[in-house]
Amino acid sequence: LLAIISVTKDPESKVYKALALTPIPEGEFLGMPSFLQLLVLSIGISLGVAVGTARVVRGAVLSLKENMYIEAARSMGASDLRIMLQHILPNVLALVVVLSTIFLPLAILAEAAISFLGLGVPQPTASWGADLTGNNQNDAINREIWWVVFFPGLALSLTVLAFNMIGDSLRDISDPRLRGGGGPGGGGGRSSTGF
């Protein structure tokens, strides 16, 4: 992400010159200041998240395609498209939802880290990472005005924690092995006595 942003911000780089030829203006676009820089930052973070998601989903699909019901569907004459849409996709969809709630906090933290380093979104655009540095950081250290960095840091931490908790809850709901059966080998839950 640092490499992508440093290359696209350098006015002498070929990537920057190629982006200048696009129809997207460098200034304000659709009511957002510095739209092109936001777009480049979003694409960089998305590429990083997509690689991790693709690896996990690919592993799940490779595991699912070895199941007996896939072989049974194939032997009954089901096409590859039908097997993908009716058997593999419903089993992987819950994993994708859980992964999105797990990787979204990572994307938020990546943007905050890039903005903290001064390579993220430009100044008029709000960012928790930019709020933790610069004048706010100087005020917190030199003038002991601690709340100017405390509350952006708290908001960032609570947002990341909330998404992680949502992801854990969705994982627990979607994974039948974690639900608890109550009987022998049920994986938790209530015992047969009700306690």
Salt bridges, closest charged atoms under 4 A:
GLU71 OE2 - ARG74 NH1 3.88
ASP80 OD1 - ARG74 NH2 3.61
ASP139 OD1 - ARG143 NH1 3.40
ASP168 OD1 - ARG171 NH1 3.74
ASP172 OD1 - ARG171 NH2 3.20
ASP175 OD1 - ARG177 NE 3.21
